[in-house]
């Protein structure tokens, strides 16, 4: 395929759709009055409210009502095509919100599932910024079965879906739609200790049909980049206090495991260990209404659900996985920075951990300490990273951030790790986010690091002869000392039509963080991302977003490293909730001393949900790239497919398949080829009881994983798990024994934990 042909297809597509949309696009208009940053005064409930979804309690009679919702997406402040009413009240213990959602009952989409496990449902959303600083906010979702989903939004890292809050919800189907009741205990929220509260609040409703429609109480200005700044202000909540009680979280974990004694030999036997049991204890105490202390001893930080396997056959860097462990959820927003200066999964196997988090006025504070058994040690290099276990260590983190008006802040973070056998890693950084106008802002972070390597002769045998920073230092763990720096600086425009981000960042060759995730160093980057959004009032295409990305990368000494020019287009259709994207990139890269000048990649992505019970995704790419280990140019193909099925409201089946293969560009010799498949079956028997089975096959490793799990969940923190994990491998035996599949390892486990509150 010629270069002009490869470039021409995506560029012609962008040009055609741009001309088409220039001829058809127009601004949405609205005929009703808009709630622009409205004020809403509420009053204490005059009676009790029982959360059952029925709205028949006397306490609702004194609630404040709002009903004038608008369509915020995909329409732009249009009159809503369905009617929604919201009632809000409070008492000394909780905030109460009720939704009455009018709709055709047969069209409503809902899933009976575990908490946080439903997607693509009808739902109501409660948004709360208790401090009014537009830096952190709660997002609470409820579907028509009353099943919860919650997230914590921050201005640094957007929404954290792993966050869990203790609150109540219930829903009822009605003859003309559904109703939802929500109770949010004040003991679960963080807010200022003052006589009367003034919270930024918004009420949303999600209604997925041919497109995903969103309605809201407040108007949405797409030229305003500060999302919470546009919410309404709720006043009238008087004489309430955040919780100051004690929480105790004991847990018991029992397990029994087994494995092949010699996985590579025909005489291997499967050997079982004796059952083991361990007790763990966690506790939380509110020192003041704003400051909380939490500690845990011998915690079970294992994950109930294994990480999904990732294809890394042509990757030279350590992979990053999401954080799912409950201990790190309280105050998780406080520790976020633009650089991953504190990646919580570097605290891998703690014996003891404690933290203090809180807010005083406009200042947030977080302090964490942990002593752990097995510490991951990450060495970043210009073109690869090294990762291994470095033994026992103590990690400490201090984070402070101060809000400067709406949507602006200034902060610092200090992290330090000390190994029992010597060696340390320290990071000190300042960061900020400053709003210049409605659409423009700048943010950034500057980091200084100091490393004193530990001494580890066992690890050094794998790193002989490797050096960095122009040969000044070796990668061997030989007690060398060095400093490093890192910087991110961004100038951003976020608006209705045109948005862009201009970014300069760098990391020095001697930069190393032992509590964060930065797998590469020795670079300087200058990049520009730009997109333009077209909207239409009719036709198949609802929205089209041409976009470009240009990156120039140099080594720290100024010599060229890489350049990327990417052009693409995203489309949103008015049918089957369909989203499409296409892209083409032209790349040049210097890798291990060789310049590769004719690299390119083209690809696509499609996601759709035609019905409530069926959704799918498809992606594919073709590229001329680099085989990182073979040091040759490749012809590489990647393709993936995912499907989500819901035969009925209590059963979800999710399957995905990812394939990657590469041939030598000149000889066409196969370099690698394989796939990973993963299927997840979830059955919800009751709101608390569920069964989940995961089956995963890794063709690269020739390995199967089968993981069944039974869960009884009373709340996010009071739960019983019973399950197992079995691993099968294709084993090549010696002598004349034929190759066959063998169970190579297995574990049975049970975990019981219960949250006590006083």
C-alpha positions in Angstrom: 0.0 0.0 0.0 1.5 3.3 -1.0 2.0 6.1 1.5 -0.2 8.5 -0.4 -3.0 6.0 -0.5 -2.7 5.3 3.2 -2.8 9.0 4.1 -5.4 9.8 1.5 -8.2 7.6 2.9 -8.4 9.2 6.3 -7.8 12.7 5.1 -10.5 12.5 2.4 -12.9 11.1 4.9 -12.2 14.0 7.3 -12.5 16.5 4.5 -15.8 15.1 3.2 -17.5 14.9 6.6 -16.2 18.4 7.5 -17.8 19.9 4.4 -21.0 17.9 4.9 -21.3 19.1 8.5 -20.5 22.7 7.6 -23.5 22.6 5.3 -25.9 21.0 7.8 -24.6 22.0 11.3 -26.4 24.6 13.4 -26.7 25.6 17.0 -29.4 23.9 19.0 -31.9 26.4 20.3 -34.2 26.3 23.3 -37.5 27.9 24.1 -37.8 27.4 27.8 -36.1 29.4 30.5 -32.9 27.9 31.8 -31.7 27.3 35.3 -28.3 29.0 35.1 -26.5 28.4 38.4 -29.8 28.4 40.3 -30.2 28.7 44.0 -32.5 26.3 45.9 -33.4 26.6 49.6 -34.5 23.4 51.3 -35.9 22.7 54.7 -35.8 20.0 57.4 -38.2 17.2 56.9 -41.4 17.3 59.1 -41.7 13.5 59.2 -39.8 10.3 58.8 -38.7 9.0 55.4 -38.3 5.2 54.8 -36.2 4.3 51.8 -38.4 1.9 49.8 -38.8 3.8 46.5 -42.5 4.5 47.1 -42.5 8.2 48.1 -45.5 7.7 50.4 -43.9 8.8 53.7 -45.1 12.0 55.4 -41.5 13.4 55.4 -41.8 14.1 51.7 -44.7 16.5 52.2 -42.3 19.3 53.2 -39.7 18.6 50.6 -38.6 21.1 48.0 -39.5 20.3 44.4 -37.8 20.9 41.1 -39.1 19.8 37.7 -37.9 22.0 34.9 -35.2 19.7 33.4 -33.5 20.3 30.1 -31.7 18.0 27.7 -28.0 18.6 28.1 -26.7 15.8 25.8 -26.8 15.2 22.9 -29.1 18.3 22.7 -27.8 21.6 23.9 -30.2 22.9 26.6 -33.2 21.6 24.7 -36.6 21.1 26.4 -36.6 17.5 27.8 -38.9 15.1 25.9 -39.9 13.3 29.2 -40.9 14.8 32.5 -38.8 14.4 35.6 -39.5 15.7 39.2 -37.1 15.8 42.1 -37.8 16.2 45.8 -35.1 17.1 48.3 -35.2 17.3 52.1 -33.0 16.6 55.1 -33.0 15.7 58.8 -30.3 15.6 61.5 -28.9 12.3 60.0 -29.1 12.4 56.2 -29.9 14.2 52.9 -32.9 12.8 51.1 -33.6 13.0 47.4 -36.4 11.4 45.4 -36.9 11.2 41.6 -40.2 10.7 39.8 -39.3 9.6 36.2 -42.1 9.5 33.7 -41.6 7.2 30.7 -43.0 4.3 28.8 -42.6 1.4 31.2 -41.8 -1.2 28.4 -38.9 1.0 27.1 -37.0 1.3 30.4 -33.6 -0.4 30.6 -32.5 -1.9 33.9 -30.3 -4.6 35.3 -30.5 -6.5 38.6 -26.8 -6.7 39.4 -24.2 -6.2 42.1 -23.4 -2.7 43.1 -21.3 -0.8 40.4 -21.8 -3.7 37.9 -24.6 -2.3 35.6 -24.0 -0.3 32.5 -26.2 1.3 29.9 -29.3 1.4 32.1 -31.8 4.1 32.8 -30.6 5.9 35.9 -30.9 9.0 38.0 -27.8 10.8 39.2 -27.1 13.0 42.2 -24.1 15.3 42.0 -22.7 17.0 45.2 -19.8 19.3 45.7 -20.0 19.9 49.5 -17.1 22.4 49.6 -18.1 24.4 46.5 -14.5 24.6 45.3 -15.0 22.5 42.0 -12.0 20.3 42.9 -13.9 17.2 44.3 -17.4 16.0 44.0 -19.6 12.9 44.7 -21.4 11.2 41.8 -24.3 8.9 42.9 -26.2 6.8 40.4 -29.3 4.6 40.9 -31.0 2.4 38.3 -34.7 1.4 38.2 -34.0 -1.6 40.4 -32.4 0.7 43.1 -28.9 -0.7 42.4 -26.2 1.9 43.2 -23.1 3.0 41.4 -20.9 5.7 42.8 -17.8 7.7 41.8 -15.5 10.3 43.2 -14.7 13.1 40.7 -11.6 15.3 41.0 -10.3 18.1 38.9 -7.0 16.3 38.6 -8.0 12.8 37.6 -11.7 13.1 36.6 -14.0 10.2 37.9 -12.7 7.3 40.0 -15.1 4.4 39.5 -13.4 2.3 42.3 -14.7 4.7 45.0 -17.4 3.4 47.4 -19.7 5.4 49.7 -22.1 4.1 52.3 -25.6 5.3 51.3 -29.1 4.0 50.8 -31.3 3.7 47.7 -34.5 2.0 46.5 -36.6 2.1 43.3 -40.1 1.1 42.2 -41.5 0.6 38.7 -44.8 2.4 38.1 -47.5 2.5 35.5 -45.9 5.6 33.9 -42.1 5.1 34.6 -40.2 4.6 37.8 -39.4 6.3 41.1 -36.2 6.4 43.1 -35.4 7.3 46.8 -31.9 8.2 48.0 -30.6 8.7 51.5 -27.1 10.0 52.0 -26.0 9.9 55.6 -24.0 13.0 56.7 -21.6 10.6 58.4 -20.6 9.4 54.9 -19.8 12.8 53.5 -17.1 15.3 54.1 -18.2 18.9 54.4 -17.3 22.1 56.3 -18.2 22.4 60.0 -20.4 25.5 59.9 -24.0 26.4 61.0 -25.4 26.4 57.5 -24.2 24.5 54.5 -24.1 25.8 50.9 -23.5 22.9 48.6 -23.1 22.8 44.8 -25.7 20.3 43.6 -27.1 19.0 40.3 -29.8 16.4 39.5 -29.4 14.3 36.3 -31.4 11.6 34.5 -29.8 9.2 32.0 -32.2 7.7 29.4 -30.5 5.4 26.9 -32.5 4.7 23.7 -31.2 5.1 20.1 -28.9 7.6 21.7 -27.8 8.1 25.3 -29.9 11.1 26.4 -29.0 13.1 29.5 -31.3 15.6 31.2 -30.3 17.9 34.0 -31.8 20.5 36.4 -29.1 23.1 35.6 -28.2 24.6 32.2 -25.0 23.3 30.5 -22.6 25.8 28.9 -20.3 23.9 26.7 -17.9 26.8 26.6 -17.4 26.6 30.3 -14.7 24.0 31.1 -15.5 23.9 34.9 -18.2 21.3 35.2 -19.2 21.7 38.9 -19.1 25.5 38.6 -22.3 25.3 36.6 -24.3 23.4 39.2 -27.0 25.0 41.4 -26.4 26.0 45.1 -28.5 24.3 47.7 -28.9 26.1 51.0 -31.0 25.7 54.1 -29.2 22.6 55.5 -28.6 23.8 59.1 -27.0 22.4 62.3 -25.8 19.1 60.8 -22.4 17.5 61.5 -20.2 15.0 59.6 -19.9 11.7 61.4 -17.4 11.4 64.3 -17.9 7.8 65.1 -15.6 4.8 65.0 -15.6 2.2 62.3 -14.1 -1.3 62.9 -13.5 -3.6 59.9 -12.4 -7.1 61.0 -11.9 -9.8 58.4 -11.0 -13.4 58.2 -9.4 -15.1 55.2 -9.0 -18.8 54.8 -7.3 -20.5 51.8 -5.9 -23.8 50.6 -3.6 -24.0 47.5 -1.9 -26.6 45.4 0.5 -26.7 42.5 2.6 -29.1 40.4 5.8 -29.9 42.1 7.7 -29.8 38.8 5.7 -28.1 36.0 8.3 -29.1 33.4 8.6 -32.8 34.1 6.6 -35.9 33.5 7.1 -37.1 37.1 5.5 -34.0 38.5 2.7 -34.5 41.0 0.0 -32.1 42.1 0.8 -31.2 45.8 -1.7 -29.5 48.1 -0.7 -27.4 51.0 -2.5 -27.3 54.4 -5.4 -24.9 54.8 -4.4 -21.6 56.2 -6.4 -18.8 58.0 -5.5 -15.3 58.9 -7.3 -12.5 60.8 -7.0 -8.9 59.7 -8.2 -5.7 61.4 -8.9 -2.3 60.1 -10.3 0.8 61.9 -11.3 4.4 61.2 -11.9 7.3 63.5 -12.9 10.9 62.8 -10.6 13.1 64.9 -12.7 16.1 63.9 -15.6 16.6 61.5 -13.0 17.1 58.7 -10.1 14.8 59.6 -10.2 11.0 59.6 -7.6 8.5 60.7 -7.6 5.0 59.3 -5.3 2.0 60.1 -5.0 -1.6 59.2 -3.0 -4.5 60.5 -2.2 -7.6 58.5 -4.6 -6.5 55.8 -5.8 -8.9 53.1 -4.9 -6.8 50.1 -5.5 -9.5 47.6 -8.1 -8.8 44.9 -11.2 -10.9 44.6 -11.2 -10.5 40.8 -7.9 -11.1 39.0 -6.6 -8.4 36.7 -7.6 -8.9 33.0 -4.6 -10.1 31.1 -2.9 -7.5 28.7 -1.0 -8.3 25.6 2.6 -7.3 26.3 4.6 -9.5 23.9 6.0 -6.4 22.1 6.1 -4.1 25.2 9.3 -3.2 27.1 7.7 -1.4 30.0 6.0 -2.5 33.2 2.2 -2.6 32.9 -0.1 -0.4 35.0 -3.3 -1.9 36.5 -6.2 -0.2 38.2 -6.5 0.1 42.0 -9.4 -1.9 43.4 -8.4 -2.3 47.1 -10.9 -0.7 49.6 -8.2 0.7 52.0 -7.1 3.3 49.4 -10.5 4.6 48.6 -11.0 7.0 51.6 -9.3 10.2 50.5 -8.1 8.8 47.3 -8.8 12.1 45.5 -6.3 13.9 47.8 -3.3 11.9 46.6 -3.8 12.4 42.9 -1.3 14.3 40.8 -0.6 14.8 37.0 2.4 12.5 37.3 1.7 9.2 39.0 3.8 10.3 41.9 1.9 8.0 44.2 0.7 4.8 42.5 -1.0 2.9 45.4 -0.2 -0.5 43.9 3.5 0.0 44.7 2.3 -0.7 48.3 2.0 -4.3 47.4 2.0 -6.5 50.5 1.8 -4.4 53.7 2.0 -5.8 57.2 0.7 -2.5 58.6 -0.7 0.7 57.0 -2.2 3.9 58.3 -3.3 7.2 56.9 -4.9 10.5 57.8 -7.0 12.4 55.4 -9.0 15.6 55.8 -10.0 19.1 54.8 -9.7 22.3 56.7 -11.3 25.2 54.9 -10.0 25.2 51.4 -7.0 23.0 52.2 -6.9 19.2 51.9 -4.3 17.0 53.7 -3.3 13.4 53.3 -0.7 11.4 55.1 0.0 7.7 54.6 2.5 5.3 56.0 2.9 1.5 55.3 5.4 -1.2 56.2 5.4 -4.0 53.7 6.8 -7.4 53.1 7.4 -7.6 49.3 8.2 -4.3 47.6 8.1 -3.9 43.8 11.2 -2.0 42.5 10.8 -0.2 39.2 13.8 1.1 37.2 12.8 3.4 34.4 15.1 3.7 31.3 14.8 5.6 28.0 13.3 2.6 26.1 12.4 0.0 28.7 11.8 -0.6 32.4 13.0 -3.2 34.8 10.7 -4.6 37.6 11.5 -7.0 40.5 10.8 -7.7 44.1 13.1 -5.8 46.5 12.0 -7.1 49.9 10.8 -5.2 53.0 10.4 -1.4 53.1 8.6 1.5 54.7 6.7 4.0 52.5 5.5 7.4 53.6 3.4 9.9 51.6 2.4 13.5 52.5 0.0 15.4 50.2 -1.4 19.0 50.7 -3.6 20.9 48.2 -5.2 24.3 48.6 -8.2 25.6 46.5 -7.8 29.0 45.0 -11.4 30.0 44.1 -13.5 27.9 41.8 -11.6 25.3 39.8 -8.1 26.5 40.7 -5.7 25.0 43.2 -2.0 24.7 44.3 -0.5 21.6 45.9 2.6 19.7 47.0 3.4 16.0 47.5 6.3 14.3 49.3 6.9 10.6 49.1 9.7 8.5 50.6 10.5 4.8 50.7 13.2 3.2 52.9 14.3 -0.4 52.5 15.3 -2.6 55.5 18.4 -3.7 53.7 19.4 -0.1 52.9 18.5 2.3 50.1 15.9 5.0 49.7 13.8 6.9 47.1 12.4 10.4 47.8 10.1 12.5 45.6 9.2 16.2 46.3 6.8 18.0 43.9 4.6 21.0 43.6 1.6 21.1 41.3 -1.2 23.5 40.3 -4.2 24.0 38.2 -5.2 27.6 37.3 -8.3 28.7 35.5 -7.7 31.7 33.3 -11.2 32.1 31.9 -14.3 30.1 31.1 -12.5 28.1 28.4 -8.8 28.5 29.1 -6.6 27.1 31.9 -3.0 26.0 32.7 -1.9 23.2 34.9 1.4 21.6 35.7 3.7 19.7 38.1 7.4 20.0 38.9 9.2 17.1 40.6 12.6 16.6 42.2 13.8 13.1 43.1 16.7 11.6 45.1 17.7 8.0 44.9 20.1 6.0 47.1 20.1 2.6 45.6 19.9 -0.5 47.8 22.5 -3.3 47.5 21.1 -6.4 45.9 23.7 -8.8 44.4 21.0 -11.3 43.4 19.2 -8.8 41.2 22.5 -7.4 39.8 23.2 -10.6 37.8 20.4 -9.7 35.4 21.6 -6.1 34.8 25.3 -6.5 34.0 26.7 -3.7 31.8 23.6 -1.6 31.6 24.2 2.1 32.2 22.2 5.4 31.9 22.6 9.2 32.0 25.4 9.1 29.4 27.1 6.3 31.3 27.3 8.1 34.6 25.4 5.4 36.5 24.8 1.7 36.2 21.4 0.0 36.6 23.0 -2.4 39.0 21.8 -2.0 42.6 25.2 -0.9 44.0 24.3 2.0 46.4 24.8 4.8 43.9 23.2 8.2 44.7 21.7 10.6 42.2 19.1 13.3 41.7 16.4 13.7 39.0 13.7 16.1 37.8 10.4 15.9 36.0 8.0 18.5 34.7 4.5 18.7 33.1 3.0 22.0 31.9 -0.2 22.3 29.9 -2.2 25.1 28.3 -5.7 24.1 27.6 -8.8 25.3 25.8 -12.1 23.3 26.4 -15.1 24.7 24.6 -18.2 23.8 22.7 -16.6 23.8 19.3 -12.8 24.0 19.4 -10.7 22.5 22.1 -6.9 21.9 22.4 -4.1 21.0 24.8 -0.5 22.3 24.3 1.8 20.2 26.5 5.5 20.3 27.3 6.9 17.7 29.7 10.2 16.2 30.5 11.9 13.6 32.7 15.6 13.5 33.3 17.8 10.3 32.9 18.3 10.0 36.6 14.6 10.5 37.6 13.2 7.6 39.6 10.2 7.3 41.8 9.8 4.3 44.1 6.2 5.1 45.1 4.8 6.0 41.7 4.4 4.8 38.2 6.8 6.3 35.7 8.2 3.5 33.5 10.3 5.6 31.2 12.7 8.5 31.6 15.3 10.5 29.7 12.9 12.5 27.4 11.5 15.9 26.5 8.1 16.0 24.9 6.3 18.8 23.1 2.8 18.0 21.9 -0.4 19.6 20.6 -3.8 18.0 20.6 -6.7 19.7 18.8 -10.3 18.9 18.0 -13.3 20.6 16.5 -16.9 19.4 17.2 -19.7 19.7 14.7 -23.3 19.3 15.8 -26.3 18.5 13.5 -30.1 18.7 14.1 -31.0 15.8 11.9 -29.6 13.0 9.8 -27.7 9.8 10.7 -24.7 11.6 12.1 -25.3 13.4 15.3 -21.8 14.7 16.1 -18.5 14.6 14.3 -15.1 15.5 15.8 -12.1 15.8 13.5 -8.9 15.8 15.6 -5.1 15.9 15.3 -2.2 15.1 17.5 1.4 16.1 16.9 4.2 14.9 19.2 7.9 15.7 19.1 10.1 13.7 21.6 13.8 14.2 22.3 16.2 12.5 24.6 17.3 14.7 27.5 20.5 15.7 25.7 18.5 17.1 22.8 19.0 14.4 20.2 15.8 13.3 18.4 13.8 10.4 19.8 10.5 10.3 18.0 7.8 12.2 16.2 4.1 11.4 15.7 1.5 13.0 13.5 -2.0 11.6 14.0 -5.2 12.6 12.2 -8.6 11.1 13.0 -12.3 11.5 13.3 -14.8 10.5 15.9 -18.5 10.1 15.0 -21.6 9.7 17.1 -24.7 8.3 15.3 -28.4 8.7 16.0 -28.9 5.0 16.0 -28.1 2.1 18.3 -25.9 4.3 20.6 -23.2 3.9 18.0 -19.8 5.6 18.3 -17.1 5.3 15.6 -13.5 6.5 15.3 -10.9 6.3 12.5 -7.3 7.4 12.6 -4.0 7.4 10.7 -0.6 8.2 12.2 2.8 8.8 10.6 5.8 8.1 12.9 9.5 8.3 13.2 11.5 6.8 16.0 15.1 6.3 17.2 15.2 3.0 19.1 18.4 1.5 20.5 20.6 3.6 18.2 18.7 2.9 15.0 16.4 5.4 13.2 13.1 4.0 11.9 11.7 6.7 9.5 8.8 5.1 7.7 6.5 3.9 10.5 2.7 4.3 10.3 -0.5 3.0 11.8 -4.1 3.1 10.7 -7.1 1.8 12.7 -10.7 2.1 13.7 -13.0 1.5 16.7 -16.7 0.9 16.9 -18.9 0.7 19.9 -22.7 0.2 19.9 -25.6 -0.9 22.1 -28.5 -1.6 19.7 -30.8 -3.0 22.5 -31.0 -3.2 26.2 -29.7 -6.8 26.1 -27.0 -6.5 23.5 -23.9 -4.3 23.1 -20.6 -4.8 21.2 -17.3 -3.3 20.4 -14.8 -3.8 17.6 -11.4 -2.4 16.9 -8.6 -3.1 14.5 -5.3 -1.6 13.4 -2.6 -2.2 10.8 0.9 -0.8 11.2 4.5 -0.7 10.2 6.2 -0.7 13.5 9.2 -1.9 15.5 9.7 -5.4 17.0 11.2 -4.2 20.3 13.1 -7.4 21.0 13.9 -8.6 17.4 15.1 -5.1 16.5 13.5 -5.1 13.1 10.6 -3.5 11.3 7.3 -5.3 11.4 4.0 -5.6 9.7 1.7 -5.8 12.7 -2.0 -6.4 13.0 -4.3 -6.0 16.0 -7.9 -6.7 16.2 -10.3 -7.1 19.1 -14.0 -7.8 19.7 -16.2 -7.5 22.8 -19.8 -8.4 23.4 -22.2 -7.8 26.3 -25.3 -9.9 26.5 -28.2 -9.7 29.0 -30.6 -12.5 28.2 -32.7 -11.3 31.2 -32.3 -8.7 33.8 -30.4 -10.9 36.3 -27.8 -12.4 34.0 -24.9 -10.5 32.3 -22.4 -12.2 29.9 -19.3 -10.2 28.9 -16.8 -11.7 26.4 -13.8 -10.1 24.7 -11.1 -11.4 22.3 -7.9 -9.6 21.5 -5.5 -10.7 18.8 -2.0 -9.4 18.0 0.4 -10.7 15.3 3.5 -9.4 13.6 5.7 -10.4 10.6 9.1 -9.2 9.7 8.5 -6.4 7.2 11.2 -7.5 4.7 11.2 -11.3 5.0 7.6 -11.8 6.0 8.7 -14.2 8.7 6.3 -14.5 11.6 7.7 -12.8 14.7 4.7 -13.4 17.1 1.0 -14.2 16.9 -1.5 -14.9 19.6 -4.7 -13.9 21.4 -6.3 -13.5 24.8 -9.9 -14.3 25.4 -11.9 -13.5 28.5 -15.5 -14.3 29.4 -17.3 -13.1 32.5 -20.7 -14.5 33.6 -22.6 -12.7 36.4 -25.9 -14.0 37.8 -27.7 -11.9 40.5 -30.0 -14.1 42.6 -31.0 -11.4 45.0 -29.8 -7.9 45.6 -27.1 -9.3 48.0 -26.4 -12.8 46.5 -24.5 -13.3 43.2 -22.5 -15.8 41.3 -19.6 -14.9 39.0 -17.4 -17.1 36.8 -14.5 -15.8 34.8 -12.8 -18.0 32.1 -9.7 -16.6 30.5 -7.3 -18.1 27.9 -3.9 -16.6 27.1 -2.6 -18.1 23.8 0.8 -16.5 24.2 1.4 -18.3 27.5 -0.8 -21.3 26.6 -2.6 -21.0 29.9 -6.3 -21.2 31.0 -7.7 -19.5 34.2 -11.1 -20.5 35.6 -12.3 -18.4 38.6 -15.8 -19.0 40.1 -17.0 -16.8 43.0 -20.0 -16.6 45.2 -20.7 -13.2 46.8 -23.0 -12.2 49.6 -22.7 -8.4 49.9 -24.7 -6.4 52.5 -22.7 -3.2 51.8 -19.5 -2.3 50.0 -17.6 -3.3 53.1 -19.7 -6.1 54.7 -19.4 -9.1 52.5 -18.8 -12.8 52.3 -16.8 -14.3 49.4 -16.3 -18.0 48.6 -14.4 -18.9 45.5 -11.5 -20.6 43.8 -8.9 -19.9 41.1 -7.6 -22.7 38.8 -4.7 -22.4 36.3 -4.2 -24.8 33.5 -1.1 -24.9 31.3 -0.1 -26.8 28.2 2.9 -28.7 29.5 5.6 -30.3 27.3 6.8 -33.5 29.1 10.1 -35.2 28.8 10.8 -38.7 27.4 8.0 -40.0 25.1 5.2 -38.5 27.2 2.7 -36.6 24.9 2.1 -32.9 25.6 -1.2 -32.2 27.3 -3.1 -29.8 29.5 -2.4 -30.0 33.2 -3.8 -28.2 36.3 -0.7 -26.3 37.3 -2.0 -24.4 40.3 -5.3 -23.9 42.2 -6.5 -22.0 45.2 -9.7 -22.2 47.3 -10.5 -19.2 49.4 -13.1 -17.7 51.7 -13.2 -14.1 52.9 -15.6 -12.7 55.5 -15.6 -9.1 56.6 -18.1 -6.9 58.4 -18.1 -3.2 59.1 -19.1 -2.2 62.6 -20.1 1.5 63.1 -20.6 3.4 66.3 
